[in-house]
Amino acid sequence: MSHAPERPEPAATATAPAGAPAPIDTAHPGLYEQIFYAATDALVVVDGDGVIRLANRQSECLFGYPAKELAGRPIEDLIPQRFRAGHRRHRGLYAGQPESRPMGMNLALWAQHADGREFPVEISLSPFRLDNVTMVCANIRDVSEVARVQDLLARARQSNAVADFGRLALGSKDIGLIQREACNLVARLLHADCALVAHCTDTGPQLAPGASCGLDDTTLSATVARLADCCGRDPEPLVQPLIIDDLDQAAAHGTSATSDAGLRSALVAPIPGDEGTLGLLMAGTQRARSFTRDDANFLQALANTIGAAMQRSHTEEQLFQSQRLEALGQLTGGVAHDFNNLLTVISGNLQMLGERVAADALSANLVKAALRATGRGADLTRKLLAFARKQTLRPRAIDTRQLLSSLADILTRTLGSNIDVHSVVEDDLPPLEADPGMLDTALLNLAVNARDAMPQGGTLVFSARRVDVDAGFAARADGFAPGRYVLISVADSGAGMDEAVLARAFEPFFTTKEHGKGSGLGLSLVYGFAKQSGGHVQATSAPGIGTTINLYLPVGPDEALTHADLEADPSCRGGSETILVVEDDEEVREIATAFLRKLGYQVLEATGAQGALALLGREPGVDLLFSDVVLRGGTSGPALAREALARYPHLRVAFASGYPRSALPWHSELGDGVELLSKPYRIDQLARSVRRTLDAAQRENESDRPGRR
C-alpha cells in the first residue's frame, strides 16, 4: 500500500527463555499493515496539508465513508462545519511543533458522520516522518456512551443546583447575593471561564455590581460592552438562550460580541420580567466549545429564578412605597384639615379687620398682603389634600386630543423658545374620565418640572394612547384595577433622576430644587389626583436620559363628550332668616357667626349636637342648620342633621369642613344636593352657599302650594 509507514530495522537477536514462545518476526511482510487495519480505534494518517492519506476499517465504521473515499479528503470534512475554521488554525499551530499527545489530553472534539450526525470523539496524535514529510497518525475513539453518562451526571448536578438555587432565592432578599451565586454555579457546572449578570438599561447592558467571576476588570468591561447585540434591542429583544460557538465567526457576520474580550464561545440567557427582559446571564469560555441544549436549559433556569427574585424585590419596593405614601397621605390629610381651621380664623378676622381700616391705606395694604398669604396657605392645603386623595373631584368626559393640543400650544408660547413641545395622540382614542381642572393642573405641574429639568433647553413630548391593564400589572400598583385606560405620557430630555431620587419623587415636600424654587408638592398633587381618579401614575428616569411620567386615567363613557356647564353665580347677598351655627372650634365659630350677622342673618350658636338639638327645641323659627361635619362628642354633623330633620322636616341643612365631600366617611349621606363649604372660606363663598340652600327651600315651598301646575 502506498505511503505506508516505514518499517523499523530488525532488532538484534536475543536468546528467549526456555519454553517461551518465539518472538514475532517484525520483518514479517504485512505485519504493521494488519495491526493498522485490525485496530479497534479509528486510525487516519494525515499529511502536512491536512489531507487524509490512509484510513483503517474502523474509520469506515465510525465515519460512514469507504476507506478509499476517506483517502484524499481534508480532515475537516470529518468535523462539523462550525468547528472547521478553528480546527484549521489549531492544525497550523500544531504543525509548527508536532508532538505525541495521548488519549486524555483534553483533545475532545465533535465529529460528523457521512449522514450529518454529530458525535463526540476523543483523539490522540502521533507524528512521524515519511519520505522527509511529517505525517500524523490520529487515533480517534467514539466517546458517545461516555459522554452520555457524563451528560446524565452533569444534568443531575445541574438539576440539584437549580433546586438549591431556588431555595436560596426564596430565602434571601439580597439580589446581589443571588446573582453572585448564579455566576458561581455557571462557572462551576458549565466549566465556564467567566460568568456575569448584566442589567438591561436604555443605554445597553450594564454589569450588575459584584455579579461576575473569572474576568479581570479590563476584560470584563469589554465583555459587557459587547453584549448589546445579545440584548436584541433591535429589532426584537432576546427571549430565549443564545448559543455562540465561535465568537470570531459571529463577528465576521456582524455580531459585535467578538474575541476582544478574550472569549471564544458564549452562552447567553435572558432574565425575564413582567414588562420585558430585565437583564442577561452569560457564560463564556476562552476556548472553542459547543454549549449543549441542556446547558442552555440550565442557564435559563437560573436566569428565570433571578428574574423572579428581581421582580419580587421590585414588587416589594412598590408595595412599601405605596404604603409609605398612604401613611403620608393620612398624615397630611389630617394636618391640612386642622390647618384649614386655622386659616379660616385668620382669614375671617383679616376680612373683618379690612373693613375697619379701609380708610387707612397702609393698614389696608397690610391686611390685603396677609389675606394673600392665607390664600397661598389655602392653596398649599389643597395640594396636600390632593396628595392625600381628599379633594373634591367632578369628573367628566374629556377629549384628550383637544386637551393636549391646546396645552402644547400654550406651553410652546410660555416655556421658552429653547424647549420644543410636541403632542402625539393615538387615532380613535376614547375620551378619558377625570376632573378637567385637576387634570390641567396636573399636566401643568409636570410641564413646569420638565422645564426646570432642561435649563439649557430640550424636548417635551405629550403623548396619549389607549392601554389595557391586566391583573398582573394592576396587582403591583396600589389601588389600581384591571381594565381600559387612557395613558398620558409626559417625557422630557432633561437631567433625569437617579434611583434614590426617583424612589422619593412623589413624596410631599421632597424636592431637589434650590431653596425657594420649589415646594415639592407638584408630583405629590399628580399622584393623589391619579389615585383618587381611579388611575395610576408611574415615573421612569435615568441621569442624562430624561424623565417620563405615565399617567393612567380611566376611559370615559362612550356617549358624546360634554362640556362643563357654567354654573350660575348667585349674587352675594344676605338675608334675614335664622341660622343655627354648630361648630366645636370656638374661633372658627366666631368667624362664621360674624360673617352671617354681617350678611343680615339672625344667628344662634351651639358647640355640639346635644346643644344644637336643645336650641332647636327652644327656637322653632330656625331656617337653616349650618354645621361642621366633624364634631366632638361622638355625634357627627350628618348624624345631627338626620335627627334634626326627623323632628323638624322644614329645616334646611348646609355643612362646612376642612375635608372635601369625597374624603368624608359620611359623603354618601350628605347627598349631591346638600351644600358643603370647604374651609377656609371667604364671606362671599359663605353667602352663596347659604343663599343657595335657603332659595332652594323657597322654590320647593312655592311648587308645593295648591293650584300650581
KEZA-913902 format. One record per residue: residue in three letters; x, y, z of N, C-alpha, C in turn. Coordinates in steps of 0.1 Angstrom, whole numbers, plus 5000, padded with zeros to 4 digits. Layout:
N
ALAXYZXYZXYZ ...
REM end
This chain:
709
MET500949885000500050005000500950125000 SER500650214992501450334990501450425003 HIS502550485005502650585016502450515030 ALA502850385030502750315043503950355052 PRO503750355065504850395073506150305071 GLU507250365073508550285071508650185082 ARG509050065078509249965088510549985096 PRO510549965109511849975116512849865113 GLU514149895115515149795113514949675122 PRO515249555118515049435127515949455140 ALA515349415151516049425163517149325164 ALA518149345173519249245175518649115181 THR519149005176518648875181518948855195 ALA517948815203518248785217517848645220 THR518348595230518048455234516848455243 ALA515848375238514548375246514648275257 PRO513948295268513948195279513448065274 ALA513847955280513447825276511947815278 GLY511247755268509747735269508947855265 ALA509547965263508848085259508548085244 PRO507348145240507048145225508148235218 ALA508348195206509348275198508848405195 PRO509648515196509148645193508748665178 ILE507748755176507248775162508348845154 ASP508448795142509448855133508948985128 THR509549095133509049225129509249255115 ALA510049175108510249195094509249115085 HIS508249055092507248975085506449065076 PRO506349025063505649115054504149135058 GLY503749265058502349295061501949305076 LEU502949285085502649285099502049415104 TYR502749535101502249655105500949705098 GLU500849655086499549685079498349615085 GLN498649485090497549415097497249475110 ILE498249515117498049585130497149715128 PHE497549795118496849915115495449895112 TYR495149795103493749775099492949705110 ALA493649625119492849555129492549635141 ALA493149755142492949835154491449865157 THR491149855170489749885174489350025173 ASP490350115174490050255172490250295158 ALA489550405154489750455140491150525140 LEU491850485129493250545127493250615113 VAL493650735113493850805100495150875100 VAL495850865088497150935087496951055078 VAL497351165083497151295077498451365074 ASP498551425062499851485058499851635063 GLY500951705060501151835064500051935059 ASP499351905048498351985043496951955049 GLY496851865058495651825064494851735056 VAL495451665046494751565037494951425043 ILE493851355043493851215048494651125037 ARG495651055042496450975032496150825034 LEU495650785046495450645049494450635060 ALA493550535059492450515070492250375071 ASN491950325084491750185086490250155085 ARG489950025087488549975086487650045096 GLN488150055109487350115119486950265116 SER487750335108487450465103486150465094 GLU486150355086484950345077483650325086 CYS483750245097482550225105482250355113 LEU483250425117483050545126482450665118 PHE482950685106482550805098481650775087 GLY481450645083480450615073480950625059 TYR482250655057482850665043483650535041 PRO483650485028484650375025486050435026 ALA487050345029488350395031488950465019 LYS488550415007489050474995488450614993 GLU487250644999486750784998487350875009 LEU487750815020488350895030489750945025 ALA490550855019491850895014491651015004 GLY492351115006492351234997491351345002 ARG490551315012489751425018490451505028 PRO490151635029490651715041490151665054 ILE490951665064490451615077489251685082 GLU489151815078488051905083486651845078 ASP486751765067485451705063484751625073 LEU485551575083485051485093484651565106 ILE484651695105484351785116483151875112 PRO482251905122481051985119481552125114 GLN480752175105481152305098481552415107 ARG480852425118481052545127482452535134 PHE483052415134484352405141485552405131 ARG485252405118486352375108487352485108 ALA486952615108487852725108488852715120 GLY488252695131489052685143490052565143 HIS489552455137490452335136491652365127 ARG491352435116492452465107493552555114 ARG493152645122494052725130494852645139 HIS494252555147494952465156495852375149 ARG495452325138496352235130497552305125 GLY497452425121498552505117499552525128 LEU499052555140499852575152500552445155 TYR499852335155500452205158501552165149 ALA501452205136502452165126503752235128 GLY503652345135504952415138505752345149 GLN505152275157505852195168505052075171 PRO505151975162504451845164504951765176 GLU504151705183504551615194503451515197 SER503851405203502851305207501851355217 ARG500651325215499651365225498751245227 PRO498851175238498051055241496651095244 MET495750985245494451005249494351065263 GLY493251145266493151205279493851335280 MET494251395269494951525269494051635266 ASN492751615268491751715266491551755251 LEU491851655243491651685228490351625224 ALA489251665231487951615228487351705217 LEU486751645207486151715196484851665192 TRP484151735184482851685178483251645164 ALA482851525160483051465147481651465140 GLN481751445127480551435119480551315110 HIS479451235110479251115102478851165088 ALA478951065079478651095065477151135064 ASP476351085073474851125072474551255079 GLY475551325084475351455090475251445105 ARG475151325111475051315125476351355132 GLU476251425143477451465151477551385163 PHE478851355167479051275179480451315185 PRO480551295198481851335204482951235203 VAL484151275201485251185200486451235208 GLU487251135211488551175218489651125209 ILE490751205208491751175199493151175206 SER494051095200495551115203496251135190 LEU497351205191498151235179499551175180 SER500051115169501451055169502151105156 PRO502951205157503751245145504851155141 PHE505151135128506251055124506751115110 ARG507951075106508451125093508351015083 LEU508051045071507950955059508351035047 ASP509450985041509951045029510151195031 ASN510751225043511151365047509951455048 VAL508751395050507551465052506951425066 THR506551525074505951495087504451455085 MET504151335089502851285089502351275104 VAL501051265105500451255118499451145118 CYS499551045127498550945128497650975140 ALA496350995136495351035146494550915150 ASN494550885163493850775169492450835174 ILE491350795168490050855171489150755177 ARG488550795188487650705196486350765198 ASP485250695195483850745198483650735213 VAL483350855219483050855234481650895236 SER480750865227479350895229478750835242 GLU479050715244478450655256479050715269 VAL480350735268480950805280480350945282 ALA480251015270479651145271478251145276 ARG477451035272476051025276476051015291 VAL476850925297476950915311477351045318 GLN478351105312478751235318477651335317 ASP476951335306475851435305474751405315 LEU474451275318473451245328473851295342 LEU475151265345475651315358475651465358 ALA476051535347476051675347474651735348 ARG473751665342472351715342471751695356 ALA472151585363471751565377472251675386 ARG473551705384474251805392473551945390 GLN473251975377472552095374471152105380 SER470451995379469051995385469152025400 ASN470051955407470251975421470652125424 ALA471552175415471952315417470852415415 VAL469952385405468852475403467852475415 ALA467652355421466752345432467352415444 ASP468652395447469252465458469252615456 PHE469552655443469552795440468152865442 GLY467052785438465752835441465452855455 ARG465952765464465752785478466452905483 LEU467652925478468453045482467653165478 ALA467153175466466453295461465153315469 LEU464453215473463253225481463653285495 GLY464753235501465053275514465853405516 SER466253465505467153585506466453695498 LYS466653815504466253935497467354015491 ASP468553955493469754025487469953985473 ILE469554065464469654035449471054025445 GLY471954105451473454085448473953955451 LEU473553895463474053765467473453655457 ILE472253675453471553575444472253575431 GLN472653695426473253705413474753645413 ARG475453675424476753625426476753475426 GLU475853415434475753265435475453205421 ALA474653275413474353225400475553215391 CYS476453325392477653325385478653215389 ASN478653185402479553085407479052945402 LEU477752925402477252795397477552785382 VAL477352885374477652885360479152845357 ALA480052915365481452885363481752745366 ARG481152695377481552555382480852445373 LEU479652455371478852345364478952355349 LEU479152465343479252475329480752485324 HIS481652475334483152485332483452605323 ALA482752715327482952845320484152925326 ASP484852995317486053075322485553205328 CYS484353245325483753365331482253355331 ALA481653425340480153435342479853575347 LEU478753625342478353765347476853785345 VAL476353885352474953925351475054075347 ALA474254105336474154245332472754285332 HIS472454405336471054455336470854535324 CYS469654525318469354595306468854735309 THR469454835303469054975305468855035292 ASP468355165292468155235279469355255271 THR470555255278471855275271472555145268 GLY471955035271472554905268472854825281 PRO473454705280473654625292474654695302 GLN474354685314475254745325475454635335 LEU476754605338477154505347476454525361 ALA475854415366475354425379476454425389 PRO476454515399477554525408477954395415 GLY479154355414479654235420479154105414 ALA478354105404477753985398478653935386 SER479853885389480753835378481853755385 CYS482453665377483553595382484453545370 GLY485753535372486553485362487153585352 LEU486853715354487453815344488053925352 ASP489153975346489754095352488954215347 ASP489154335353488354455351488354495336 THR489554485329489654525315488854435307 THR489054305308488254205300486854215303 LEU486454235316485054245320484354365313 SER485054475312484454595306484254565291 ALA485154505284485054475270483954375268 THR483754275277482654175275481354245277 VAL481154325287479854385289479554485278 ALA480554555273480354655262479854585249 ARG480254455248479854385235478654295237 LEU477954315248476654235249475454305243 ALA475654425237474554505232473754425222 ASP474454355213473654285203472954165209 CYS473554105219472853995226471554035232 CYS471554165236470254215242469154215232 GLY469554225219468554215209467554335209 ARG468054455213467154575213466654605199 ASP467354565189466954595175467154475167 PRO466154405161464754455161463954395173 GLU464354275178463554215188464454185200 PRO463854185212464654155224464954005225 LEU465953975232466353835234465353775243 VAL464753665239463753595247464053445250 GLN465153395244465553265247467053255246 PRO467653145252469053135252469753145238 LEU470853215238471653235226472953165227 ILE473253065218474552995218475453055207 ILE476653095211477553145201478853055202 ASP478952965193480052865194481452925190 ASP481453015181482653085177482453235176 LEU482953305185482753445185483453515174 ASP484553465169485253525157484353515145 GLN483753395143482853385131481653475133 ALA481153485145479953575148480353715144 ALA481553755148481953895145482053915130 ALA482453815122482553825108481153845102 HIS480153805109478753815103478053935110 GLY478754025116478154145121477854145136 THR478054035143477854035158478954105164 SER478654205173479754275179480454205191 ALA479854095195480454015206481753945201 THR482854005199484053945193484953905204 SER486053845200487053795210487953915216 ASP487554035213488254145220488254125235 ALA487154055240487054035254487853905258 GLY488653845249489353725253488553605253 LEU487353595247486453485248486353425234 ARG486053295233485853225221484453185219 SER483853135230482453085229481653145240 ALA480353155238479453225248478053165248 LEU477453165259476053125261475353235269 VAL474253295263473653405269472153365271 ALA471653395283470253365286469553495291 PRO468353535286467653655291467153635305 ILE467153735313466553735326465153795325 PRO464053725325462753775322462153855333 GLY461253945329460454025338459054045332 ASP458154095340456754115336456654215324 GLU457554305324457454405313458654405304 GLY459254285302460354275292461554215299 THR462654205291463954145296464554245306 LEU464854195318465454265329466954275327 GLY467554165322468954155321469454035313 LEU470754005315471353885308472253815318 LEU472153675317473153595324473953525313 MET475353545315476253495304477253405310 ALA477553295302478753205304479653215292 GLY480953235294481853245283483153155286 THR483653115275484953035275485953095266 GLN487253075270488353125262488753025252 ARG488152905251488452805241487152775233 ALA487352735221486152695213485552575219 ARG484252585221483452465225482052485221 SER481252385222479852395219479052375231 PHE478352475235477352455246476152375241 THR475652285250474552205246473252265249 ARG472152205244470852255247470552235262 ASP471152135268470952115283471652225291 ASP472852265285473552385292472652505291 ALA472052525279471152645277469952635287 ASN469352515288468252505297468652535312 PHE469852485316470352515329470552665332 LEU471152725322471452875323470152945324 GLN469152905315467852975315467052955328 ALA467252835334466552815347467152905358 LEU468452925358469053025367468553165365 ALA468553195352468053335348466653355352 ASN465753255350464353265354464253295369 THR465053225377465053245391465553385395 ILE466553425389467053565391465953665388 GLY465253645376464153735372463053735382 ALA462653615387461653615397462053685410 ALA463253675414463753745426463753895424 MET464253935412464254075409462854135409 GLN461954065403460554105402459954115415 ARG460254015424459654015437460254135445 SER461554165444462154275450461454405446 HIS461254415433460654535427459254555432 THR458454445433457154455438457054495452 GLU457954435460458054475474458454615476 GLU459354665468459654815469458454895465 GLN457754855455456554935451455454935462 LEU455354815468454354805479454754885491 PHE456054885494456554965505456355115502 GLN456655155490456455295486455055335487 SER454155245482452655275483452255295497 GLN452655205506452255205520452855335526 ARG454055375523454655495528453855615524 LEU453555625511452855735506451355735512 GLU450855615514449455615520449555675534 ALA450555635542450755685556450955835555 LEU451755885546452056025545450756095541 GLY449956035532448656095528447756105540 GLN447656005549446756015560447256125570 LEU448556135571449156245580448856375574 THR449156395561449056535556447556565555 GLY446656475553445256505552444756555565 GLY445156495577444756545590445356685593 VAL446656705589447356835591446556935583 ALA446256905570445557005562444257045568 HIS443456945573442156975579442357075591 ASP443257045600443457135611444057275607 PHE444857275596445457395591444357485585 ASN443357415578442257495572441457565583 ASN441257505595440557565606441357695610 LEU442657685611443457795615443357905604 LEU443357865592443257965581441958035581 THR440857955584439558015585439458135595 VAL440058105607440158205617440958325612 ILE442158305607443058415603442358495592 SER441858425582441258495570440058565574 GLY439158505582437958575587438258705594 ASN439158695604439458815612440158925603 LEU440958885593441558975584440559045576 GLN439558975571438459035563437659135571 MET437359105583436659205591437559325595 LEU438759295598439759405601439859495589 GLY439859435577440059515565438959615563 GLU437759585567436659685566436859795576 ARG437459765588437659875598438759965595 VAL439759925587440860005585440960045570 ALA439760035563439760065549440260205546 ALA440060305556440460445553441960465555 ASP442560365561444060385564444760295553 ALA445360365543445960295532446960195536 LEU447860235545448960135549448360015556 SER447460035565446859925572446059835562 ALA445359895553444559825543445459735534 ASN446659795531447559715523448159595531 LEU448459625544448959515552447959405553 VAL446659435555445659335556445559255542 LYS445659325531445559265518446759165516 ALA447959205521449059115520448858995528 ALA448359015541448058895549447058805543 LEU446058865537444958775530445558705519 ARG446458765511447158695500447958575506 ALA448558595517449358485524448458375528 THR447258405533446258305537445758225524 GLY445658305513445358235501446358135496 ARG447658175498448658085495448657965504 GLY448357985517448257875526447157785522 ALA445957845518444857755514445257675502 ASP446057735493446457665481447357545485 LEU448257575495449057465500448257355505 THR447257385513446457275519445657205508 ARG445257275497444657205486445557105480 LYS446857135478447757045473448056925482 LEU448056955495448256845505447056755504 LEU445856805503444656725502444556645489 ALA445156715478445256635466446156515467 PHE447256535474448156415476447456315485 ALA446756355495446056265504444756205498 ARG444456245485443256195478442056235485 LYS442056355490440856405498440356535493 GLN440456555480439956675473438556645467 THR437856745464436556725457436756725442 LEU436456615436436656605421435256595414 ARG435256655403434056655395434456595381 PRO434556465380435056405367433956415356 ARG434456425344433556425332434456385321 ALA433756355310434456305298435356415292 ILE436556385288437556485283438056435270 ASP438156525260438756495247440256515248 THR440956395249442456405252443156475241 ARG442856455228443556515217443356665218 GLN442156715220441956855221442756915233 LEU442656845244443356895256444856905254 LEU445456805249446956805247447356905236 SER446556915226446857005215446857155220 SER445857185228445757325233446857345244 LEU447157245252448157265262449557285255 ALA449857205245451157215238451257355232 ASP450157405226450157535220450457645231 ILE449857635242450057735253451557725258 LEU451957595260453357585266454457625256 THR454157605243455157655233455457805234 ARG454357875238454558025239455058065253 THR454957975263455258015277456557955282 LEU456957835277458157775283459457825278 GLY459357895266460557945260460957885247 SER461657955239461957905225462957795225 ASN463657775236464657665237464057535240 ILE462757525242462157395245461157365235 ASP461357255228460357215217459257125224 VAL458057165222456857105228456057035217 HIS455856905218455056825208453956745215 SER452956715208451856625213451656515202 VAL451556395207451356275198450156205204 VAL449056195197447856125202447456015193 GLU447155905198446755785190445355815184 ASP445255765171443955775164442855705172 ASP441555755170440455695176440555675191 LEU441155765198441355755212440055785219 PRO439555695228438355725235438555845245 PRO437455905249437556005260437955945273 LEU438756025281439055985294438156045304 GLU438055995316437156055326437956105338 ALA437956235340438656295351438156435353 ASP438556495364438256635367439056725358 PRO438456805349439256885339440256975345 GLY439757045356440657145362441857085369 MET441656975376442756905382443656845372 LEU443156795361443956735350444856845344 ASP444256965342445057075337446157105347 THR445857115359446857145370447957045370 ALA447556915369448556805370449456815358 LEU448956835346449856835334450756965334 LEU450157075339451057195340452157175350 ASN451857105361452957075371454056995365 LEU453656895357454656815350455456895340 ALA454756985333455457065323456457155330 VAL456057215341456957305349458157225354 ASN457957105359459057025363460056995352 ALA459456955340460256925328461057045324 ARG460457165325461157285321462357305330 ASP462157295343463257315353464357205351 ALA464057095346465056985344465857015331 MET465357115323466057135310466457285309 PRO467357335318467757475318468357525305 GLN469057425298469657465285468757435273 GLY467557395276466557365265466557215263 GLY465557175255465357035252464057005246 THR463556885247462256845241461356795251 LEU460056845250458956795259457856745250 VAL457556615253456556545244455356495253 PHE454156535249452956485255452456385245 SER452156265250451556155241450456095249 ALA449556035241448355965247448055845238 ARG447655735245447255615238446355535247 ARG445655445242444755355250445555235254 VAL445455195266446055075271445054985278 ASP445354855278444554755286445454705297 VAL445154735309445954695321445454565325 ASP446454465326446054335330446154325345 ALA445754205351445754185365447154185371 GLY448054135364449454135369450054265371 PHE449854355361450354495363449554565374 ALA448254555374447454625383447754585398 ALA448154455400448354405413449654475419 ARG450554515411451754585416451554725418 ALA450354785414450154925416448954935426 ASP449254995438448355005449447055075444 GLY445855005446444555065443444255075428 PHE444955005420444755015406444054885401 ALA442954905393442154795389442354765374 PRO442354635370442554605356441354665348 GLY441754695335440654755327441254845316 ARG440454925310440855015299441155145304 TYR442355205300442755335305443355415293 VAL443355545295444055635286445355665293 LEU446455635286447755665291448355795286 ILE448455895294449156015290450556015295 SER451556025286452956035290453456165287 VAL454256215297454956345296456456315297 ALA457156325286458556285285459456415282 ASP460456425290461456535287462856475285 SER463656555279465056515277466056585286 GLY465556605299466356675309467356595316 ALA467756645328468856585335468556445341 GLY467256415343466856285348467156275363 MET466756165369466856135383467556005385 ASP468355995396468955865399467855785407 GLU468255665410467255575417466855625431 ALA467755685438467455735451466455845451 VAL466655945441465756055440464356005434 LEU464455915425463155865418462355795429 ALA462955725438462155655449461355745457 ARG461755875458461055975467460356085459 ALA460256065446459756175437458356215441 PHE457556125445456156165448455856205462 GLU456856205471456656235485456456395486 PRO455556435494455256575496456456645502 PHE456756765498457856845503459256795499 PHE459356685492460656645487460956705474 THR462156775473462556845461464056855460 THR464556845448466056865446466357005441 LYS465357095440465557225435466157315446 GLU466757425443467357515452466257565461 HIS466657615473465757665483464957785477 GLY463657775479462757885474462357865460 LYS462857765453462457745439461457625437 GLY461057565447460057455446459557415459 SER458257385460457657335472457757185474 GLY458057115464458056965465456656905465 LEU455656985460454256935460453756905446 GLY454456935436453956925422453656775419 LEU454656685421454356545418453456485428 SER453456535440452556485450451156505446 LEU450856625441449556655436449156565425 VAL450056535415449756445404449456305409 TYR450256265419450056125425448656115431 GLY448356215439447056205446445856215436 PHE445956305426444956315416444756185408 ALA445856125404445756005397445055895405 LYS445455875417444955775426443455795429 GLN443055925432441755955435440855935423 SER441355955411440555945399440455795395 GLY440955705402440855565399441955525389 GLY443055595388444155565379445455535386 HIS446455565380447855535385448855625379 VAL449955655385451055735380452355655382 GLN453155665372454455585372455555675366 ALA456655675372457855755367458955665364 THR459655695352460855635348461855745345 SER463155725349464055825347465455765349 ALA466455835342467855805343468655925342 PRO469755945349470556065348471156075334 GLY470956195328471456225315470556175304 ILE469456105307468556055297467256135297 GLY466756165308465456235309464456165318 THR463256215319462256165327460956145319 THR460256035322458956015316457955985328 ILE456856065328455756035338454555985330 ASN454155865334453055795328451855815337 LEU450755875332449555905339448455815333 TYR447955715341446855635337445555685342 LEU444555715333443255765337442255675331 PRO441055655338440055565333439455615320 VAL439055525311438355565299436955605303 GLY436555715296435255775300434055695293 PRO432855735295431655675289431755695274 ASP431055605267431055615252430255725246 GLU429355785254428555895249429356015245 ALA428756105237429456215232430056295244 LEU431156365241431756445251430856565255 THR430856595268430056705273431056805278 HIS430756935276431557045282430857095295 ALA431757145303431257195316430257305315 ASP429157285322428157395322428657505331 LEU428557625327428857735335427857755346 GLU428357735358427457745370427057885372 ALA425757905373425358045376425858095389 ASP426358215389426958275401425958355408 PRO425258305418424258385425424858515431 SER424058615432424558735438424958715453 CYS426058785457426558765470425658855480 ARG424558805483423558875491423258805504 GLY422858875514422458815526420958795528 GLY420558795540419058775542418758795557 SER417558775561417058795574416758665582 GLU416958555575416558425581417358395594 THR416958295601417658255613418458135610 ILE419758135614420658025611421357985624 LEU421357855626421957785638423357735633 VAL424457795639425757755636426257655647 VAL426757535642427257435651428657415647 GLU429557455657431057435654431757425667 ASP432557315669433257295682434457375684 ASP435057435673436157525674435657665676 GLU435957725688435457845692435757965682 GLU437057965678437458075669436858065655 VAL436757945650436057925637434657955638 ARG433957925650432557955651432358105652 GLU433258175658433158325659433258385645 ILE434158335637434258385623432958365615 ALA432358235616431158205609430058295614 THR429858305627428758395632428958535628 ALA430158585628430458725625430058745610 PHE430458655601430158675587428658675585 LEU427958575591426558565589425758695594 ARG426158745606425558855611425758975602 LYS426958985597427259095588426359085575 LEU426058965571425158945559423658975563 GLY423458995576422059035580421258925586 TYR421858805588421058695593421058695608 GLN419958635614419858615628420658485631 VAL421558485641422458375643422358315657 LEU422258185658422358115671423558025670 GLU424157995682425357915682425257795691 ALA425957685687426057565696427457505693 THR427957445704429257375702429257235699 GLY428057175700427957035697426456995694 ALA426256865691424956815687423956825697 GLN424256795710423256805720422756945722 GLY423657035723423357175724422557225713 ALA422857185700422057225689420657175689 LEU420457055693419056995694418257065705 ALA418957105716418257175726417857315721 LEU418657385714418357515708417157505698 LEU417257405690416157385680414757365687 GLY414857295699413657275707413057405712 ARG413957495716413557625722413257735712 GLU413857715700413757825689413157755677 PRO411857745676411257685664411357755651 GLY411857875651411957955639413257945631 VAL414057845635415357825628415157785613 ASP415757855604415557825590416657725584 LEU417857745590419057675584419957625595 LEU420357495594421357435603422657435595 PHE423657515600424957525593425957465603 SER426457345600427157265609428557215603 ASP429557205612430757145608430456995607 VAL431156925597430856785595431456705607 VAL432656735611433356655622433156735635 LEU432456675644432156735657432656645669 ARG433156705679433556635691432256585698 GLY432456475706431356425714430656305708 GLY431156255697430656125692429556135682 THR428956255680427856275671428356365660 SER428356315647428856395636427756495631 GLY428256585623427356685617426156615609 PRO426456515600425356445593424456375603 ALA424956315614424056245623423156345630 LEU423756465634422956575639421856615630 ALA422156625617421256665607420056565605 ARG420356435606419356335605418356345616 GLU418856365628418056375640417156505639 ALA417856615635417056745635415956735624 LEU416256675612415256675602414156585605 ALA414456475613413356395618412356465627 ARG412856565635412056645643411456765636 TYR412256825627411756945621411956935606 PRO411056875599411256845584411456975576 HIS410957095581411157215573412557265573 LEU413357215582414757275584415657245571 ARG416457345568417457325557418757305564 VAL419657235556420957195562422057235552 ALA423157285557424457305550425557275559 PHE426657235553427857185561429057265557 ALA430057265566431357315564432357215569 SER433557215562434557115567435957155561 GLY436957115568438257125563438657015553 TYR437756905553437856805543436856825532 PRO437156785519436256785509435256675510 ARG434156685502433056585503433556445501 SER434356415490434756285487435656215497 ALA436256295506437156245516436456205529 LEU435256245531434556225543433856095544 PRO433956025556433255895557431755905556 TRP431156025556429756035555429356105542 HIS430256105532429956175520428756115513 SER428455985514427355935508426055975514 GLU426156015527424956055534424656205532 LEU425656285527425456425525424556445513 GLY424656365503423856385491424456495482 ASP424156485469424756575460424056715461 GLY422856715467422156845468422456925480 VAL423256865489423556935502424757015500 GLU424757145504425857235503426957195513 LEU428257185508429357165516430457275513 LEU430657355523431657465521432957425527 SER434057435518435357395522436057515530 LYS436657475541437457575549438857585543 PRO439457705543438957825548438057895537 TYR437057965541436158025531436058175533 ARG435758245522435558385522434158415525 ILE433858545529432458575533431558565521 ASP432058595508431258585497430958435494 GLN431858345496431558205494430558155504 LEU430658195517429658165527428258215523 ALA428258335518426958395514426358315503 ARG427058275493426458205481425958065486 SER426757995494426357865499425057875507 VAL424957965516423757985525422558025516 ARG422858115507421758165499421158065490 ARG422057985484421557875475420657775483 THR421057745495420357645503418957705507 LEU418957835511417657895515416757915503 ASP417357955492416457985480415957855474 ALA416657745475416157615471414957575479 ALA415057605492413857575501412657655497 GLN412857785494411757875490411157825477 ARG411957775467411357735455410557605457 GLU411057515466410257395468408957425475 ASN408957525484407757565491406757615481 GLU407257705471406357755462405757655452 SER406557555449406057445440404957355447 ASP405057355460404057275468402757345471 ARG402657475467401457545470400257495462 PRO399057495467397857445459397657535447 GLY397257485436396857555424398057565415 ARG399257535419400357545410400457425401 ARG400757445388400857325379402357305376 
REM end
